[in-house]
């Protein structure tokens, strides 16, 4: 019969071994930061890559989560992180008002709050990292204005795709920036303005717009899905060469559209999501260390144009590098 160590001795041995597995007395535990996004598009994927990069550099643990644009899930996630005593929450809130209560509870528990991309109507977040939304629209607006002056004799009938029902404030800022630039030309008319932020939506909306307004020759979309759908709709309609598209946000597909021979997509202004994610985690770490943190940082957009294919190709290379 084999020898069996008494259970009490096994427990004692296990306790001894585990005592050496934990944090040594006096050693500083790694800070834990929860990073909460609300989408799975390339923007938020790159935000997460930026968060991971900062977490590695700063030596903190990053806990990733996605609220999937569901307020109940956002509350559940925040409550979970409160219960697990994280040191900081870095979040793109779903609502300036409705997201406050859960985050306020976290703040009351001495959890550092940093917002990015979107924020809340309260002052307790230590920092807010965002894109300059008006600048994003204005940047593409300047490119569209130059195109209209050079190729359309200063006259254009413009259709706009926005996302008012998804994120009204951001949509208004981008749209106002775009309009401000193109309407400096007296020959520009805005003849249609619709909501479509997903590519499938935008294909249908643009098809309807082109049918109802056959004189439309310029389309601007306020986000990447709308821009992608607008390009595909123009391509499907056979109006390449007659209708051009401008947009906001960037991804690999839009870069490929800028490099395509069909001459439909002319320019887009993209955000810097990797930098947004990196700076958001860095702000949380600085606050935890008691260092000063900028209350708000607005990052400029990056303009990519059909006229500068080398820059578009370089952007595609940077995407590969950032996601390694």
URWO-V776411 format. One record per residue. N is the residue number from 1. RES is the residue in one small letter. SS is DSSP state (H for helix, E for strand, - for the rest). PSI is psi in degrees with one decimal (none if undefined). Layout:
n=N res=RES ss=SS psi=PSI
n=N res=RES ss=SS psi=PSI
//
This chain:
n=1 res=x ss=- psi=127.0
n=2 res=x ss=- psi=151.5
n=3 res=x ss=- psi=134.1
n=4 res=x ss=- psi=122.0
n=5 res=x ss=- psi=132.0
n=6 res=x ss=- psi=144.2
n=7 res=x ss=H psi=-37.9
n=8 res=x ss=H psi=-33.7
n=9 res=x ss=H psi=-38.0
n=10 res=x ss=H psi=-42.3
n=11 res=x ss=H psi=-40.3
n=12 res=x ss=H psi=-40.6
n=13 res=x ss=H psi=-41.9
n=14 res=x ss=H psi=-41.5
n=15 res=x ss=H psi=-39.0
n=16 res=x ss=H psi=-44.7
n=17 res=x ss=H psi=-41.6
n=18 res=x ss=H psi=-27.9
n=19 res=x ss=H psi=-24.2
n=20 res=x ss=- psi=-6.0
n=21 res=x ss=- psi=-18.5
n=22 res=x ss=- psi=-173.0
n=23 res=x ss=- psi=132.6
n=24 res=x ss=- psi=147.2
n=25 res=x ss=- psi=129.8
n=26 res=x ss=- psi=-13.5
n=27 res=x ss=- psi=143.6
n=28 res=x ss=- psi=127.0
n=29 res=x ss=- psi=146.5
n=30 res=x ss=- psi=130.9
n=31 res=x ss=- psi=144.4
n=32 res=x ss=E psi=125.5
n=33 res=x ss=E psi=125.9
n=34 res=x ss=E psi=127.5
n=35 res=x ss=E psi=115.6
n=36 res=x ss=E psi=118.3
n=37 res=x ss=E psi=176.0
n=38 res=x ss=- psi=15.1
n=39 res=x ss=- psi=170.0
n=40 res=x ss=- psi=14.6
n=41 res=x ss=- psi=178.8
n=42 res=x ss=H psi=-33.0
n=43 res=x ss=H psi=-53.0
n=44 res=x ss=H psi=-29.7
n=45 res=x ss=H psi=-42.5
n=46 res=x ss=H psi=-33.6
n=47 res=x ss=H psi=-45.5
n=48 res=x ss=H psi=-38.2
n=49 res=x ss=H psi=-40.2
n=50 res=x ss=H psi=-40.2
n=51 res=x ss=H psi=-45.6
n=52 res=x ss=H psi=-40.4
n=53 res=x ss=H psi=-45.6
n=54 res=x ss=H psi=-38.7
n=55 res=x ss=H psi=-41.4
n=56 res=x ss=H psi=-45.7
n=57 res=x ss=H psi=-41.2
n=58 res=x ss=H psi=-7.5
n=59 res=x ss=- psi=38.7
n=60 res=x ss=- psi=162.1
n=61 res=x ss=E psi=128.5
n=62 res=x ss=E psi=126.2
n=63 res=x ss=E psi=113.4
n=64 res=x ss=E psi=141.8
n=65 res=x ss=E psi=158.6
n=66 res=x ss=E psi=120.1
n=67 res=x ss=- psi=-9.6
n=68 res=x ss=- psi=32.3
n=69 res=x ss=- psi=26.1
n=70 res=x ss=- psi=112.0
n=71 res=x ss=H psi=-40.7
n=72 res=x ss=H psi=-39.2
n=73 res=x ss=H psi=-38.4
n=74 res=x ss=H psi=-46.1
n=75 res=x ss=H psi=-43.3
n=76 res=x ss=H psi=-43.5
n=77 res=x ss=H psi=-46.3
n=78 res=x ss=H psi=-43.5
n=79 res=x ss=H psi=-37.8
n=80 res=x ss=H psi=-42.7
n=81 res=x ss=H psi=-30.6
n=82 res=x ss=H psi=-46.7
n=83 res=x ss=H psi=-31.6
n=84 res=x ss=- psi=5.0
n=85 res=x ss=- psi=46.4
n=86 res=x ss=- psi=160.6
n=87 res=x ss=- psi=-30.8
n=88 res=x ss=E psi=152.5
n=89 res=x ss=E psi=124.0
n=90 res=x ss=E psi=116.8
n=91 res=x ss=E psi=145.8
n=92 res=x ss=- psi=97.5
n=93 res=x ss=- psi=150.6
n=94 res=x ss=- psi=-26.4
n=95 res=x ss=- psi=140.1
n=96 res=x ss=- psi=-25.8
n=97 res=x ss=- psi=-54.7
n=98 res=x ss=- psi=-23.9
n=99 res=x ss=- psi=-7.5
n=100 res=x ss=H psi=-46.0
n=101 res=x ss=H psi=-47.3
n=102 res=x ss=H psi=-43.1
n=103 res=x ss=H psi=-31.8
n=104 res=x ss=H psi=-38.2
n=105 res=x ss=H psi=-39.4
n=106 res=x ss=H psi=-43.3
n=107 res=x ss=H psi=-40.8
n=108 res=x ss=H psi=-25.9
n=109 res=x ss=- psi=14.7
n=110 res=x ss=- psi=24.6
n=111 res=x ss=- psi=127.4
n=112 res=x ss=E psi=132.4
n=113 res=x ss=E psi=127.3
n=114 res=x ss=E psi=132.0
n=115 res=x ss=E psi=151.8
n=116 res=x ss=E psi=154.1
n=117 res=x ss=- psi=-54.3
n=118 res=x ss=- psi=161.5
n=119 res=x ss=- psi=-170.9
n=120 res=x ss=- psi=163.7
n=121 res=x ss=- psi=51.6
n=122 res=x ss=- psi=162.5
n=123 res=x ss=- psi=-4.7
n=124 res=x ss=- psi=-21.3
n=125 res=x ss=- psi=133.7
n=126 res=x ss=- psi=-22.4
n=127 res=x ss=E psi=152.5
n=128 res=x ss=E psi=119.8
n=129 res=x ss=E psi=124.4
n=130 res=x ss=E psi=167.9
n=131 res=x ss=E psi=150.5
n=132 res=x ss=- psi=95.6
n=133 res=x ss=H psi=-39.7
n=134 res=x ss=H psi=-39.9
n=135 res=x ss=H psi=-37.3
n=136 res=x ss=H psi=-45.7
n=137 res=x ss=H psi=-41.5
n=138 res=x ss=H psi=-36.8
n=139 res=x ss=H psi=-49.0
n=140 res=x ss=H psi=-32.8
n=141 res=x ss=H psi=-41.1
n=142 res=x ss=H psi=-39.5
n=143 res=x ss=H psi=-40.8
n=144 res=x ss=H psi=-41.3
n=145 res=x ss=H psi=-43.0
n=146 res=x ss=H psi=-40.7
n=147 res=x ss=H psi=-45.2
n=148 res=x ss=H psi=-39.4
n=149 res=x ss=H psi=-42.9
n=150 res=x ss=H psi=-34.7
n=151 res=x ss=H psi=-16.0
n=152 res=x ss=- psi=20.3
n=153 res=x ss=- psi=30.6
n=154 res=x ss=- psi=9.3
n=155 res=x ss=E psi=138.8
n=156 res=x ss=E psi=147.3
n=157 res=x ss=E psi=115.2
n=158 res=x ss=E psi=137.0
n=159 res=x ss=E psi=142.5
n=160 res=x ss=E psi=133.8
n=161 res=x ss=E psi=119.5
n=162 res=x ss=E psi=-169.5
n=163 res=x ss=- psi=50.3
n=164 res=x ss=- psi=-40.9
n=165 res=x ss=- psi=-8.5
n=166 res=x ss=- psi=-50.9
n=167 res=x ss=- psi=85.9
n=168 res=x ss=H psi=-49.1
n=169 res=x ss=H psi=-46.8
n=170 res=x ss=H psi=-42.5
n=171 res=x ss=H psi=-43.7
n=172 res=x ss=H psi=-43.2
n=173 res=x ss=H psi=-46.7
n=174 res=x ss=H psi=-44.3
n=175 res=x ss=H psi=-41.9
n=176 res=x ss=H psi=-40.3
n=177 res=x ss=H psi=-42.5
n=178 res=x ss=H psi=-47.9
n=179 res=x ss=H psi=-41.6
n=180 res=x ss=H psi=-38.9
n=181 res=x ss=H psi=-48.5
n=182 res=x ss=H psi=-28.7
n=183 res=x ss=- psi=0.7
n=184 res=x ss=- psi=-18.8
n=185 res=x ss=- psi=119.0
n=186 res=x ss=- psi=-19.3
n=187 res=x ss=E psi=6.2
n=188 res=x ss=E psi=131.0
n=189 res=x ss=E psi=136.5
n=190 res=x ss=E psi=112.9
n=191 res=x ss=E psi=-12.9
n=192 res=x ss=E psi=143.2
n=193 res=x ss=E psi=111.2
n=194 res=x ss=E psi=164.9
n=195 res=x ss=E psi=124.4
n=196 res=x ss=- psi=106.5
n=197 res=x ss=- psi=-9.9
n=198 res=x ss=- psi=146.8
n=199 res=x ss=H psi=-43.0
n=200 res=x ss=H psi=-40.8
n=201 res=x ss=H psi=-47.5
n=202 res=x ss=H psi=-36.8
n=203 res=x ss=H psi=-47.9
n=204 res=x ss=H psi=-44.7
n=205 res=x ss=H psi=-43.8
n=206 res=x ss=H psi=-38.8
n=207 res=x ss=H psi=-43.5
n=208 res=x ss=H psi=-41.7
n=209 res=x ss=H psi=-44.7
n=210 res=x ss=H psi=-30.8
n=211 res=x ss=H psi=-43.7
n=212 res=x ss=H psi=-25.2
n=213 res=x ss=- psi=74.7
n=214 res=x ss=- psi=-10.3
n=215 res=x ss=- psi=-0.8
n=216 res=x ss=- psi=129.4
n=217 res=x ss=- psi=-2.9
n=218 res=x ss=E psi=131.9
n=219 res=x ss=E psi=134.8
n=220 res=x ss=E psi=133.7
n=221 res=x ss=E psi=143.8
n=222 res=x ss=- psi=-5.1
n=223 res=x ss=- psi=177.4
n=224 res=x ss=H psi=-42.0
n=225 res=x ss=H psi=-43.0
n=226 res=x ss=H psi=-39.6
n=227 res=x ss=H psi=-44.6
n=228 res=x ss=H psi=-46.6
n=229 res=x ss=H psi=-37.9
n=230 res=x ss=H psi=-43.3
n=231 res=x ss=H psi=-45.2
n=232 res=x ss=H psi=-36.3
n=233 res=x ss=H psi=-43.3
n=234 res=x ss=H psi=-42.1
n=235 res=x ss=H psi=-45.2
n=236 res=x ss=H psi=-30.2
n=237 res=x ss=H psi=-10.0
n=238 res=x ss=- psi=18.2
n=239 res=x ss=- psi=16.0
n=240 res=x ss=E psi=133.2
n=241 res=x ss=- psi=-20.1
n=242 res=x ss=- psi=-29.9
n=243 res=x ss=E psi=131.2
n=244 res=x ss=E psi=158.2
n=245 res=x ss=E psi=140.4
n=246 res=x ss=E psi=156.6
n=247 res=x ss=E psi=177.5
n=248 res=x ss=E psi=145.3
n=249 res=x ss=- psi=159.0
n=250 res=x ss=- psi=151.2
n=251 res=x ss=- psi=-179.5
n=252 res=x ss=H psi=-39.0
n=253 res=x ss=H psi=-42.3
n=254 res=x ss=H psi=-36.1
n=255 res=x ss=H psi=-41.9
n=256 res=x ss=H psi=-36.9
n=257 res=x ss=H psi=-37.5
n=258 res=x ss=H psi=-28.0
n=259 res=x ss=H psi=-7.1
n=260 res=x ss=- psi=155.8
n=261 res=x ss=- psi=-7.4
n=262 res=x ss=- psi=-12.1
n=263 res=x ss=- psi=29.1
n=264 res=x ss=- psi=-62.0
n=265 res=x ss=E psi=126.3
n=266 res=x ss=E psi=-37.6
n=267 res=x ss=E psi=148.3
n=268 res=x ss=E psi=151.7
n=269 res=x ss=E psi=119.3
n=270 res=x ss=E psi=159.3
n=271 res=x ss=- psi=-177.4
n=272 res=x ss=- psi=69.6
n=273 res=x ss=H psi=-37.5
n=274 res=x ss=H psi=-45.0
n=275 res=x ss=H psi=-37.5
n=276 res=x ss=H psi=-47.8
n=277 res=x ss=H psi=-43.2
n=278 res=x ss=H psi=-47.8
n=279 res=x ss=H psi=-33.1
n=280 res=x ss=H psi=-45.4
n=281 res=x ss=H psi=-40.3
n=282 res=x ss=H psi=-39.4
n=283 res=x ss=H psi=-41.4
n=284 res=x ss=H psi=-43.9
n=285 res=x ss=H psi=-44.2
n=286 res=x ss=H psi=-43.6
n=287 res=x ss=H psi=-40.3
n=288 res=x ss=H psi=-29.4
n=289 res=x ss=- psi=-3.7
n=290 res=x ss=- psi=14.0
n=291 res=x ss=- psi=158.9
n=292 res=x ss=- psi=144.3
n=293 res=x ss=- psi=137.7
n=294 res=x ss=- psi=131.3
n=295 res=x ss=- psi=-34.3
n=296 res=x ss=E psi=134.5
n=297 res=x ss=E psi=124.7
n=298 res=x ss=E psi=118.5
n=299 res=x ss=E psi=138.2
n=300 res=x ss=- psi=161.3
n=301 res=x ss=- psi=170.2
n=302 res=x ss=E psi=116.3
n=303 res=x ss=E psi=128.3
n=304 res=x ss=E psi=132.0
n=305 res=x ss=E psi=154.2
n=306 res=x ss=- psi=-30.5
n=307 res=x ss=- psi=-8.7
n=308 res=x ss=- psi=72.1
n=309 res=x ss=H psi=-29.0
n=310 res=x ss=H psi=-39.2
n=311 res=x ss=H psi=-36.1
n=312 res=x ss=H psi=-44.1
n=313 res=x ss=H psi=-39.0
n=314 res=x ss=H psi=-37.2
n=315 res=x ss=H psi=-43.5
n=316 res=x ss=H psi=-38.9
n=317 res=x ss=H psi=-39.6
n=318 res=x ss=H psi=-35.2
n=319 res=x ss=H psi=-43.1
n=320 res=x ss=H psi=-44.7
n=321 res=x ss=H psi=-43.5
n=322 res=x ss=H psi=-28.1
n=323 res=x ss=- psi=8.9
n=324 res=x ss=- psi=none
//
